[in-house]
Amino acid sequence: MGQHSLNQAKTANLSLGDQVLDLLSETRSALLVVDMQEDFCAADGYVSELGLDTTPCRKIIPELQELVEVARDGKIPVLWAVANYDEALIPPSMLRRKKQSGVARTCCVPGTKGFEPFGVIPSDDELRFIKHSYSLFTNPDFEKHLRHENIETLVFSGVQTNVCIEATIREAFNHGFHVIVAEDCVASHTLALHEATLTNVRALIGLVASSAELTKAWQAKK
């Protein structure tokens, strides 16, 4: 059996916790917090006005805040994806879908309450990357930063699991980055779609781990 096959067999026999530990020990990682903003999470935000349930987006806040603090304590970079969906900036495809929704209000526009952070707040020294569509990779500065800092693994948190998180996960994988989803630190307005994304990640893309497993791995690395 070749070395590649031996490594695959070894990985297949590891517990999830050990797989997380191995990956975070062997690569430089960052915690990515996606779209924790008023319009996506608040009971009176844009997503709620669409008739969708944002309660799950609020429930993850204690675990997410704790994971952010663990990353900070371990000198793991915490990066923030921030949506700016000003209609003058989003792509035509997205604008058309918005108009079809029948909701006239703006979504995540700077200067409005909907753009503001919700539940967890970036520190002054943490980088925020603005995006005008679902995937954060539409902002070229994001990947440039990852390459410059030799970040190889992205740990995903935030909202919505099946929209901006999934869009960014798929591009991360296709661009060669390792993917871990913090299962209890991501949420969606629709449980079935949230679960579908996690199933896809487990099957094809990366690892889905609890914040406790991530904490244990990062603290072991420290």
ROSE-4610 file (N, C-alpha, C; in Angstrom, 1 decimal, always signed):
// ROSE-4610
residu = [M/M/M/G/G/G/Q/Q/Q/H/H/H/S/S/S/L/L/L/N/N/N/Q/Q/Q/A/A/A/K/K/K/T/T/T/A/A/A/N/N/N/L/L/L/S/S/S/L/L/L/G/G/G/D/D/D/Q/Q/Q/V/V/V/L/L/L/D/D/D/L/L/L/L/L/L/S/S/S/E/E/E/T/T/T/R/R/R/S/S/S/A/A/A/L/L/L/L/L/L/V/V/V/V/V/V/D/D/D/M/M/M/Q/Q/Q/E/E/E/D/D/D/F/F/F/C/C/C/A/A/A/A/A/A/D/D/D/G/G/G/Y/Y/Y/V/V/V/S/S/S/E/E/E/L/L/L/G/G/G/L/L/L/D/D/D/T/T/T/T/T/T/P/P/P/C/C/C/R/R/R/K/K/K/I/I/I/I/I/I/P/P/P/E/E/E/L/L/L/Q/Q/Q/E/E/E/L/L/L/V/V/V/E/E/E/V/V/V/A/A/A/R/R/R/D/D/D/G/G/G/K/K/K/I/I/I/P/P/P/V/V/V/L/L/L/W/W/W/A/A/A/V/V/V/A/A/A/N/N/N/Y/Y/Y/D/D/D/E/E/E/A/A/A/L/L/L/I/I/I/P/P/P/P/P/P/S/S/S/M/M/M/L/L/L/R/R/R/R/R/R/K/K/K/K/K/K/Q/Q/Q/S/S/S/G/G/G/V/V/V/A/A/A/R/R/R/T/T/T/C/C/C/C/C/C/V/V/V/P/P/P/G/G/G/T/T/T/K/K/K/G/G/G/F/F/F/E/E/E/P/P/P/F/F/F/G/G/G/V/V/V/I/I/I/P/P/P/S/S/S/D/D/D/D/D/D/E/E/E/L/L/L/R/R/R/F/F/F/I/I/I/K/K/K/H/H/H/S/S/S/Y/Y/Y/S/S/S/L/L/L/F/F/F/T/T/T/N/N/N/P/P/P/D/D/D/F/F/F/E/E/E/K/K/K/H/H/H/L/L/L/R/R/R/H/H/H/E/E/E/N/N/N/I/I/I/E/E/E/T/T/T/L/L/L/V/V/V/F/F/F/S/S/S/G/G/G/V/V/V/Q/Q/Q/T/T/T/N/N/N/V/V/V/C/C/C/I/I/I/E/E/E/A/A/A/T/T/T/I/I/I/R/R/R/E/E/E/A/A/A/F/F/F/N/N/N/H/H/H/G/G/G/F/F/F/H/H/H/V/V/V/I/I/I/V/V/V/A/A/A/E/E/E/D/D/D/C/C/C/V/V/V/A/A/A/S/S/S/H/H/H/T/T/T/L/L/L/A/A/A/L/L/L/H/H/H/E/E/E/A/A/A/T/T/T/L/L/L/T/T/T/N/N/N/V/V/V/R/R/R/A/A/A/L/L/L/I/I/I/G/G/G/L/L/L/V/V/V/A/A/A/S/S/S/S/S/S/A/A/A/E/E/E/L/L/L/T/T/T/K/K/K/A/A/A/W/W/W/Q/Q/Q/A/A/A/K/K/K/K/K/K]
num = [1/1/1/2/2/2/3/3/3/4/4/4/5/5/5/6/6/6/7/7/7/8/8/8/9/9/9/10/10/10/11/11/11/12/12/12/13/13/13/14/14/14/15/15/15/16/16/16/17/17/17/18/18/18/19/19/19/20/20/20/21/21/21/22/22/22/23/23/23/24/24/24/25/25/25/26/26/26/27/27/27/28/28/28/29/29/29/30/30/30/31/31/31/32/32/32/33/33/33/34/34/34/35/35/35/36/36/36/37/37/37/38/38/38/39/39/39/40/40/40/41/41/41/42/42/42/43/43/43/44/44/44/45/45/45/46/46/46/47/47/47/48/48/48/49/49/49/50/50/50/51/51/51/52/52/52/53/53/53/54/54/54/55/55/55/56/56/56/57/57/57/58/58/58/59/59/59/60/60/60/61/61/61/62/62/62/63/63/63/64/64/64/65/65/65/66/66/66/67/67/67/68/68/68/69/69/69/70/70/70/71/71/71/72/72/72/73/73/73/74/74/74/75/75/75/76/76/76/77/77/77/78/78/78/79/79/79/80/80/80/81/81/81/82/82/82/83/83/83/84/84/84/85/85/85/86/86/86/87/87/87/88/88/88/89/89/89/90/90/90/91/91/91/92/92/92/93/93/93/94/94/94/95/95/95/96/96/96/97/97/97/98/98/98/99/99/99/100/100/100/101/101/101/102/102/102/103/103/103/104/104/104/105/105/105/106/106/106/107/107/107/108/108/108/109/109/109/110/110/110/111/111/111/112/112/112/113/113/113/114/114/114/115/115/115/116/116/116/117/117/117/118/118/118/119/119/119/120/120/120/121/121/121/122/122/122/123/123/123/124/124/124/125/125/125/126/126/126/127/127/127/128/128/128/129/129/129/130/130/130/131/131/131/132/132/132/133/133/133/134/134/134/135/135/135/136/136/136/137/137/137/138/138/138/139/139/139/140/140/140/141/141/141/142/142/142/143/143/143/144/144/144/145/145/145/146/146/146/147/147/147/148/148/148/149/149/149/150/150/150/151/151/151/152/152/152/153/153/153/154/154/154/155/155/155/156/156/156/157/157/157/158/158/158/159/159/159/160/160/160/161/161/161/162/162/162/163/163/163/164/164/164/165/165/165/166/166/166/167/167/167/168/168/168/169/169/169/170/170/170/171/171/171/172/172/172/173/173/173/174/174/174/175/175/175/176/176/176/177/177/177/178/178/178/179/179/179/180/180/180/181/181/181/182/182/182/183/183/183/184/184/184/185/185/185/186/186/186/187/187/187/188/188/188/189/189/189/190/190/190/191/191/191/192/192/192/193/193/193/194/194/194/195/195/195/196/196/196/197/197/197/198/198/198/199/199/199/200/200/200/201/201/201/202/202/202/203/203/203/204/204/204/205/205/205/206/206/206/207/207/207/208/208/208/209/209/209/210/210/210/211/211/211/212/212/212/213/213/213/214/214/214/215/215/215/216/216/216/217/217/217/218/218/218/219/219/219/220/220/220/221/221/221/222/222/222]
x = [+0.8/+0.0/+0.9/+0.6/+1.4/+1.2/+2.1/+2.0/+0.7/+0.2/-1.1/-2.2/-2.2/-3.3/-3.2/-2.0/-1.8/-2.3/-2.1/-2.5/-4.0/-4.7/-6.1/-6.7/-6.1/-6.6/-6.5/-5.4/-5.2/-6.3/-6.5/-7.5/-8.9/-9.2/-10.6/-10.8/-9.7/-9.9/-9.9/-9.6/-9.6/-11.0/-11.1/-12.4/-12.5/-13.7/-13.8/-12.9/-12.9/-12.1/-10.6/-10.1/-8.7/-8.5/-9.5/-9.3/-9.2/-10.0/-10.0/-8.6/-8.2/-6.9/-5.7/-5.8/-4.7/-4.7/-5.8/-5.9/-5.5/-5.9/-5.6/-4.2/-3.6/-2.2/-1.3/-1.7/-0.8/-0.9/-1.9/-2.2/-2.4/-2.2/-2.5/-3.9/-4.7/-6.1/-6.6/-7.8/-8.5/-9.9/-10.5/-12.0/-12.6/-13.6/-14.3/-15.7/-16.1/-17.5/-18.2/-19.3/-20.0/-21.3/-21.5/-22.8/-23.6/-22.8/-23.6/-23.9/-25.0/-25.5/-27.0/-27.5/-28.8/-29.8/-29.6/-30.6/-30.8/-29.7/-29.8/-30.3/-30.1/-30.3/-31.4/-31.7/-32.6/-34.1/-34.9/-36.3/-37.0/-36.5/-37.1/-36.2/-35.3/-34.4/-35.0/-34.2/-34.6/-35.1/-34.3/-34.7/-36.0/-36.2/-37.5/-38.7/-38.4/-39.5/-39.8/-38.9/-39.2/-40.1/-40.4/-41.3/-40.5/-39.2/-38.4/-38.0/-37.7/-37.5/-36.0/-35.7/-34.3/-33.9/-34.8/-34.6/-33.3/-33.1/-31.8/-30.6/-30.6/-29.4/-29.1/-30.0/-29.8/-29.3/-29.8/-29.5/-28.0/-27.3/-25.9/-25.0/-25.5/-24.6/-23.7/-24.2/-23.3/-22.1/-22.4/-21.4/-20.4/-20.9/-20.1/-19.2/-19.7/-18.9/-17.8/-18.1/-17.1/-16.0/-16.4/-15.4/-14.5/-15.1/-14.3/-13.3/-13.7/-12.7/-11.6/-12.0/-11.0/-10.0/-10.5/-9.5/-8.6/-9.2/-8.4/-7.3/-7.7/-6.8/-5.7/-6.0/-5.0/-4.2/-4.4/-3.8/-4.2/-5.4/-5.9/-6.6/-6.3/-6.9/-8.4/-9.1/-10.6/-10.9/-11.5/-11.8/-13.3/-13.8/-15.2/-15.7/-16.7/-17.4/-18.6/-18.6/-19.7/-20.4/-21.7/-22.5/-22.8/-22.6/-23.1/-23.9/-25.2/-26.1/-26.8/-26.1/-26.6/-27.0/-28.2/-28.7/-27.8/-27.0/-26.1/-24.8/-24.6/-23.4/-23.6/-24.8/-25.0/-25.1/-24.8/-24.9/-26.3/-26.5/-27.9/-28.7/-28.1/-28.8/-29.4/-28.6/-29.1/-30.2/-30.0/-30.9/-32.3/-32.3/-33.6/-34.3/-33.5/-34.1/-34.7/-34.0/-34.5/-35.8/-35.9/-37.1/-38.3/-37.9/-39.0/-39.5/-38.7/-39.2/-40.3/-40.4/-41.5/-41.2/-40.0/-39.6/-38.9/-39.4/-38.9/-37.7/-37.6/-36.6/-35.2/-34.2/-32.8/-32.3/-31.2/-30.6/-29.1/-28.7/-27.3/-26.6/-27.2/-26.6/-25.9/-24.7/-24.0/-24.7/-24.7/-25.5/-26.9/-27.3/-28.6/-28.3/-29.4/-29.3/-29.0/-29.6/-29.4/-28.0/-27.1/-25.7/-24.9/-25.4/-24.6/-24.4/-23.3/-23.0/-24.1/-24.3/-25.4/-24.8/-24.8/-24.5/-23.0/-22.2/-20.7/-20.1/-19.1/-18.5/-17.0/-16.6/-15.2/-14.4/-13.2/-12.3/-11.6/-11.0/-10.5/-9.4/-8.7/-7.6/-7.9/-9.2/-9.6/-10.1/-9.7/-10.1/-11.5/-12.1/-13.5/-13.4/-14.0/-14.0/-15.5/-15.7/-17.0/-17.3/-18.5/-18.9/-20.3/-20.5/-21.7/-22.5/-22.1/-22.9/-22.7/-23.1/-23.1/-21.7/-20.9/-19.5/-18.6/-17.8/-16.8/-15.7/-15.5/-14.4/-14.7/-15.9/-16.1/-15.3/-14.8/-13.9/-12.5/-11.8/-10.4/-9.5/-9.7/-8.8/-8.8/-9.9/-10.0/-9.0/-9.0/-8.1/-6.7/-6.4/-5.1/-4.5/-5.4/-5.0/-4.7/-5.6/-5.3/-4.0/-3.7/-2.4/-1.2/-1.4/-0.3/+0.0/-1.0/-0.8/-0.6/-0.6/-0.4/-1.5/-2.7/-3.8/-4.3/-4.4/-4.7/-6.1/-6.5/-7.8/-8.7/-10.0/-11.0/-12.0/-12.2/-13.3/-14.5/-15.6/-16.7/-17.7/-18.2/-19.3/-20.1/-21.3/-22.2/-23.4/-23.9/-25.2/-25.1/-26.0/-26.9/-26.2/-26.4/-25.6/-25.7/-26.9/-27.2/-27.0/-26.7/-26.6/-25.1/-24.8/-23.5/-22.4/-22.7/-21.7/-21.4/-22.5/-22.3/-21.6/-22.0/-21.3/-19.8/-19.5/-18.0/-17.3/-18.0/-17.4/-17.0/-17.9/-17.6/-16.4/-16.4/-15.3/-14.0/-14.0/-12.8/-12.2/-13.1/-12.7/-12.1/-12.7/-12.3/-11.0/-10.7/-9.5/-8.4/-8.6/-7.6/-7.5/-8.5/-8.4/-9.2/-8.7/-9.4/-10.6/-11.6/-12.9/-13.3/-13.6/-14.3/-15.5/-16.6/-17.8/-18.0/-18.1/-18.4/-19.9/-20.3/-21.7/-22.7/-22.3/-23.2/-23.0/-22.2/-22.0/-22.4/-23.2/-23.8/-25.3/-26.0/-27.5/-28.1/-29.4/-30.1/-31.6/-32.2/-33.7/-34.5/-33.9/-34.6/-33.8/-34.3/-33.6/-33.2/-34.1/-33.9/-32.7/-32.6/-31.5/-30.2/-30.3/-29.1/-28.5/-29.4/-28.9/-28.4/-29.0/-28.5/-27.1/-26.8/-25.4/-24.5/-24.8/-23.9/-23.7/-24.7/-24.6/-23.6/-23.8/-22.9/-21.4/-21.2/-19.8/-19.2/-20.0/-19.5/-19.2/-20.0/-19.9/-18.7/-18.6/-17.8/-16.7/-16.8/-16.0/-15.0/-15.5/-14.6/-15.2/-14.9/-15.3/-16.4/-17.3/-18.3/-18.1/-17.7/-17.3/-17.9/-18.0/-18.6/-17.6/-18.1/-17.1/-16.3/-16.8/-16.0/-14.8/-15.0/-13.9/-12.9/-13.4/-12.5/-11.7/-12.3/-11.6/-10.5/-10.8/-9.8/-8.6/-8.9/-7.8/-6.9/-7.6/-6.8/-6.0/-6.6/-5.9/-4.8/-4.9/-3.8/-2.7/-3.0/-2.0/-1.3/-2.0/-1.4/-0.4]
y = [-1.2/+0.0/+1.2/+2.2/+3.4/+4.3/+5.4/+6.2/+7.0/+7.5/+8.2/+7.3/+6.1/+5.2/+4.9/+4.8/+4.6/+5.8/+7.0/+8.2/+8.3/+7.9/+7.9/+6.9/+5.7/+4.7/+5.2/+5.9/+6.4/+7.4/+8.3/+9.4/+8.8/+7.8/+7.2/+6.5/+6.1/+5.4/+6.3/+7.6/+8.6/+9.0/+9.3/+9.9/+11.3/+11.9/+13.3/+14.2/+14.1/+14.9/+14.8/+13.6/+13.5/+14.0/+13.9/+14.5/+16.1/+16.6/+18.1/+18.5/+17.7/+18.0/+17.9/+16.8/+16.7/+17.9/+18.2/+19.3/+20.6/+21.0/+22.2/+22.3/+21.1/+21.0/+21.2/+20.7/+20.6/+21.8/+22.6/+23.8/+25.1/+26.2/+27.5/+27.8/+28.1/+28.2/+29.6/+29.9/+31.2/+30.9/+31.6/+31.6/+32.6/+32.2/+33.2/+33.3/+34.5/+34.8/+35.5/+34.9/+35.3/+36.0/+37.3/+38.0/+38.0/+38.1/+38.3/+39.8/+40.1/+41.5/+41.6/+42.8/+43.0/+42.5/+42.8/+42.4/+40.9/+40.2/+38.7/+38.0/+38.7/+38.0/+38.5/+39.8/+40.5/+40.1/+40.1/+39.8/+40.8/+42.0/+43.0/+43.3/+42.4/+42.6/+42.2/+42.4/+42.1/+40.7/+39.7/+38.3/+38.0/+38.6/+38.4/+38.9/+40.1/+40.7/+39.8/+39.0/+38.0/+36.9/+36.9/+35.8/+34.6/+34.7/+33.6/+33.7/+32.6/+32.5/+32.7/+33.9/+34.1/+33.7/+33.1/+32.6/+31.8/+30.8/+30.0/+30.9/+32.0/+32.8/+33.5/+33.7/+34.3/+33.3/+32.1/+31.0/+30.6/+30.8/+30.4/+31.4/+32.6/+33.6/+33.2/+32.6/+32.2/+31.3/+30.3/+29.4/+30.1/+31.0/+31.7/+32.7/+33.4/+34.3/+33.6/+32.5/+31.7/+31.2/+30.8/+30.3/+31.4/+32.6/+33.8/+34.1/+34.0/+34.3/+33.2/+32.0/+30.9/+31.2/+31.6/+31.9/+33.0/+34.1/+35.2/+34.9/+34.1/+33.7/+32.8/+32.0/+31.2/+31.8/+33.1/+33.9/+33.3/+32.8/+32.3/+33.5/+33.9/+35.0/+34.9/+35.9/+36.0/+37.0/+36.5/+37.3/+37.4/+38.5/+38.8/+39.1/+38.4/+38.6/+39.6/+40.7/+41.7/+42.0/+41.8/+42.1/+43.5/+44.1/+45.4/+45.2/+45.1/+44.8/+46.0/+47.1/+48.3/+47.9/+48.3/+47.9/+48.4/+49.4/+49.9/+49.0/+48.1/+47.4/+45.9/+45.3/+43.9/+43.6/+42.3/+41.9/+41.9/+42.1/+42.1/+40.9/+39.7/+38.5/+38.6/+39.1/+39.3/+40.3/+41.4/+42.5/+42.0/+41.2/+40.7/+39.9/+39.0/+38.1/+38.9/+40.0/+40.8/+41.5/+42.0/+42.7/+41.7/+40.4/+39.4/+39.1/+39.3/+39.0/+39.9/+41.1/+42.0/+42.8/+42.7/+43.5/+44.8/+45.9/+47.2/+47.7/+47.3/+47.8/+47.4/+48.1/+47.8/+46.7/+46.0/+45.0/+45.3/+45.4/+45.5/+46.7/+47.9/+49.0/+49.9/+50.2/+51.0/+52.3/+52.6/+53.8/+53.4/+52.2/+51.7/+50.7/+50.5/+49.6/+48.2/+47.8/+46.5/+46.1/+47.1/+46.8/+46.5/+46.9/+46.8/+45.4/+45.1/+43.8/+43.4/+42.1/+41.5/+40.4/+40.6/+39.5/+39.3/+39.4/+39.3/+40.5/+41.1/+42.3/+42.1/+42.5/+42.5/+43.4/+43.0/+43.9/+44.8/+45.9/+46.9/+46.4/+45.3/+44.8/+43.7/+43.3/+42.2/+42.7/+42.0/+42.4/+42.1/+43.0/+42.9/+43.0/+42.0/+42.0/+42.2/+43.2/+43.5/+42.7/+42.2/+41.5/+42.0/+41.9/+42.4/+41.3/+40.1/+38.9/+37.8/+36.6/+35.5/+35.1/+34.8/+34.3/+35.4/+35.2/+36.2/+36.3/+35.2/+35.2/+36.1/+36.7/+37.8/+39.1/+39.1/+40.2/+39.7/+40.1/+39.5/+39.7/+40.7/+41.0/+39.9/+39.2/+38.1/+37.0/+36.5/+35.4/+35.9/+37.1/+37.7/+37.7/+38.0/+38.0/+36.6/+35.6/+34.2/+33.7/+34.0/+33.6/+34.3/+35.6/+36.3/+35.8/+35.5/+35.0/+33.5/+32.8/+31.4/+30.6/+31.2/+30.5/+29.4/+28.2/+27.0/+26.4/+26.6/+26.1/+27.2/+27.2/+28.1/+27.4/+27.9/+27.4/+28.4/+27.8/+28.7/+28.8/+30.0/+30.3/+31.4/+31.6/+32.7/+32.2/+33.0/+32.8/+33.2/+32.9/+31.7/+30.5/+29.4/+28.2/+27.8/+27.9/+27.4/+28.5/+29.7/+30.8/+31.3/+32.3/+32.9/+31.9/+31.2/+30.2/+29.2/+28.6/+27.5/+28.0/+29.2/+29.8/+30.0/+30.4/+30.7/+29.4/+28.4/+27.1/+26.4/+26.4/+25.8/+26.4/+27.7/+28.4/+28.1/+28.1/+27.9/+26.5/+25.5/+24.2/+24.1/+24.8/+24.8/+25.5/+26.5/+27.2/+26.6/+25.4/+24.6/+24.8/+25.5/+25.7/+24.5/+24.1/+23.1/+23.8/+23.0/+23.6/+22.8/+23.5/+23.0/+23.9/+23.3/+24.1/+23.9/+24.9/+24.9/+24.7/+23.4/+23.0/+23.8/+24.1/+24.8/+26.3/+26.8/+28.2/+28.7/+27.9/+28.3/+28.1/+28.9/+28.7/+29.3/+28.9/+29.3/+29.5/+30.3/+30.5/+29.3/+28.3/+27.1/+25.9/+25.1/+24.0/+23.0/+22.6/+21.6/+22.0/+23.2/+23.7/+23.8/+24.2/+24.2/+22.8/+21.8/+20.4/+19.9/+20.3/+19.9/+20.3/+21.6/+22.1/+21.3/+21.0/+20.2/+18.8/+18.2/+16.9/+17.0/+18.0/+18.1/+18.3/+19.1/+19.3/+18.0/+17.3/+16.0/+15.0/+15.0/+14.0/+14.4/+15.7/+16.0/+17.1/+17.9/+19.1/+19.1/+18.8/+19.0/+18.3/+19.0/+18.5/+19.4/+18.7/+19.4/+19.1/+20.0/+19.7/+20.7/+20.3/+21.1/+22.2/+23.2/+24.3/+23.7/+22.7/+22.0/+21.3/+20.6/+19.9/+20.9/+22.0/+23.0/+23.6/+23.9/+24.5/+23.6/+22.3/+21.3/+21.3/+21.3/+21.2/+22.5/+23.7/+24.9/+25.0/+24.6/+24.7/+23.7/+22.6/+21.6/+22.2/+22.9/+23.5/+24.6/+25.4/+26.4/+25.9]
z = [+0.0/+0.0/+0.0/-0.9/-1.0/+0.2/+0.4/+1.5/+1.5/+0.3/+0.3/+0.8/+0.4/+0.8/+2.3/+2.8/+4.3/+5.0/+4.5/+5.2/+5.2/+4.1/+4.0/+4.9/+5.0/+6.0/+7.4/+7.7/+9.1/+9.4/+8.5/+8.7/+8.9/+8.1/+8.1/+9.5/+10.1/+11.4/+12.6/+12.4/+13.5/+13.9/+15.1/+15.6/+15.0/+15.1/+14.6/+15.4/+16.7/+17.5/+17.1/+16.8/+16.4/+15.0/+14.1/+12.8/+12.9/+13.8/+14.0/+14.6/+15.6/+16.3/+15.3/+14.4/+13.4/+12.5/+11.9/+10.9/+11.5/+12.7/+13.3/+13.9/+14.1/+14.5/+13.4/+12.2/+11.0/+10.1/+10.3/+9.4/+10.2/+9.6/+10.2/+9.9/+11.0/+10.8/+11.2/+10.8/+11.2/+11.5/+12.4/+12.6/+11.8/+10.9/+10.1/+10.6/+11.0/+11.5/+10.4/+9.9/+8.7/+9.1/+8.7/+8.6/+9.9/+11.0/+12.3/+12.4/+11.7/+11.5/+11.9/+12.2/+12.6/+11.6/+10.3/+9.3/+9.1/+9.5/+9.4/+10.6/+11.8/+13.0/+13.9/+13.8/+14.7/+14.4/+15.4/+15.3/+14.4/+14.2/+13.3/+12.1/+11.8/+10.7/+9.3/+8.3/+6.9/+6.7/+7.2/+7.0/+7.7/+8.9/+9.5/+8.7/+8.1/+7.3/+6.1/+5.7/+4.6/+5.1/+6.4/+6.9/+7.4/+7.6/+7.9/+9.4/+10.0/+11.5/+11.8/+12.4/+12.8/+14.2/+14.9/+16.3/+16.4/+15.4/+15.5/+15.4/+14.7/+14.6/+15.9/+16.7/+18.0/+19.1/+18.9/+19.9/+19.9/+18.8/+18.7/+19.4/+19.8/+20.2/+21.4/+22.4/+23.6/+23.2/+22.4/+21.9/+21.0/+20.1/+19.2/+19.9/+20.8/+21.6/+22.3/+22.9/+23.6/+22.6/+21.4/+20.5/+20.0/+19.8/+19.4/+20.5/+21.8/+22.9/+22.9/+22.7/+22.6/+21.5/+20.4/+19.2/+19.6/+20.2/+20.5/+21.6/+22.5/+23.6/+23.0/+22.0/+21.4/+20.2/+20.0/+18.9/+17.6/+17.5/+16.2/+15.6/+14.3/+13.7/+13.6/+14.0/+13.9/+12.7/+11.7/+10.5/+10.4/+9.9/+9.9/+8.4/+8.0/+6.7/+7.0/+6.3/+6.6/+5.3/+5.3/+4.1/+3.9/+2.7/+2.4/+1.1/+1.3/+0.2/-0.4/-0.4/-1.1/-2.5/-3.0/-4.3/-5.4/-5.2/-6.2/-6.3/-5.4/-5.3/-5.6/-5.3/-5.4/-6.9/-7.3/-8.7/-9.2/-10.5/-11.1/-10.7/-10.7/-10.4/-9.0/-8.0/-6.7/-6.5/-7.3/-7.2/-7.7/-8.8/-9.3/-8.3/-7.7/-6.6/-5.5/-5.1/-4.0/-4.4/-5.6/-6.0/-6.1/-6.5/-6.6/-5.2/-4.1/-2.8/-2.3/-3.0/-2.6/-1.4/-0.8/+0.3/-0.1/+0.2/-0.3/+0.5/+1.8/+2.7/+2.2/+2.6/+2.3/+3.2/+2.8/+3.6/+3.8/+5.0/+5.4/+4.6/+4.7/+4.1/+5.1/+4.9/+5.9/+6.3/+7.6/+8.1/+8.6/+8.3/+8.9/+10.0/+10.8/+11.9/+11.4/+10.3/+9.8/+9.4/+9.2/+8.9/+10.1/+11.3/+12.5/+13.0/+13.7/+14.3/+15.2/+15.3/+16.2/+17.0/+18.3/+19.3/+19.5/+18.5/+18.7/+18.0/+18.5/+18.0/+17.7/+16.4/+16.1/+17.0/+17.4/+18.1/+17.1/+17.6/+16.7/+15.8/+16.3/+15.5/+14.6/+14.5/+13.7/+12.4/+11.3/+10.0/+9.6/+8.9/+8.4/+6.9/+6.2/+4.8/+4.3/+3.5/+3.0/+1.8/+1.7/+0.5/+0.0/-1.3/-1.9/-2.5/-2.2/-2.7/-1.6/-1.9/-0.9/-0.5/-1.4/-1.1/-0.8/+0.3/+0.7/-0.3/-1.1/-2.1/-3.3/-3.3/-4.3/-3.9/-2.7/-2.3/-2.5/-3.5/-3.7/-2.6/-1.8/-0.7/+0.4/+0.4/+1.4/+1.1/-0.1/-0.5/-0.4/-0.9/-0.8/+0.6/+1.6/+3.0/+3.4/+3.1/+3.5/+3.0/+1.7/+1.1/+1.8/+2.0/+2.6/+4.0/+4.8/+6.2/+6.3/+5.1/+5.1/+5.9/+5.8/+6.4/+5.5/+6.0/+5.2/+5.6/+6.8/+7.2/+7.7/+7.3/+7.7/+8.6/+9.8/+10.7/+10.5/+10.1/+9.8/+10.9/+11.1/+12.1/+11.5/+12.2/+11.8/+11.1/+10.2/+9.5/+8.0/+7.2/+7.3/+6.7/+7.4/+7.0/+5.5/+5.0/+3.6/+2.6/+3.0/+2.0/+2.0/+2.7/+2.6/+3.1/+4.2/+4.7/+3.6/+3.1/+2.1/+0.9/+0.4/-0.8/-0.6/+0.6/+0.9/+1.1/+1.8/+2.0/+0.7/-0.3/-1.6/-2.3/-2.3/-2.9/-2.2/-0.8/+0.0/-0.4/-0.5/-0.8/-2.2/-3.2/-4.6/-4.7/-3.8/-3.9/-3.1/-2.5/-1.8/-0.3/+0.3/+1.7/+2.4/+3.6/+4.4/+5.1/+5.3/+5.8/+7.1/+8.1/+9.3/+9.6/+9.9/+10.3/+11.8/+12.5/+14.0/+14.1/+14.3/+14.2/+15.1/+16.3/+17.2/+17.2/+16.2/+16.0/+14.6/+13.9/+12.7/+12.8/+12.0/+12.0/+10.8/+10.6/+9.4/+9.8/+9.0/+9.1/+8.8/+8.2/+7.8/+8.2/+9.1/+9.7/+8.7/+7.8/+6.8/+5.9/+5.5/+4.6/+5.4/+6.7/+7.5/+7.6/+7.8/+7.9/+6.6/+5.5/+4.2/+3.9/+4.3/+4.1/+5.0/+6.2/+7.1/+6.5/+6.0/+5.4/+4.2/+3.4/+2.2/+2.6/+3.6/+4.1/+4.6/+5.4/+5.9/+4.8/+3.8/+2.7/+1.7/+1.5/+0.3/+0.6/+1.6/+1.7/+2.9/+4.0/+5.2/+6.5/+7.6/+8.9/+9.5/+10.2/+11.0/+12.5/+13.3/+14.7/+15.6/+16.9/+17.9/+18.3/+18.9/+19.5/+20.6/+21.3/+22.3/+21.7/+20.6/+19.9/+19.3/+18.8/+18.3/+19.4/+20.5/+21.6/+22.1/+22.3/+22.7/+21.8/+20.5/+19.5/+19.5/+19.6/+19.6/+20.9/+22.0/+23.3/+23.4/+22.7/+22.6/+21.8/+20.7/+19.9/+20.7/+21.4/+22.2/+23.2]
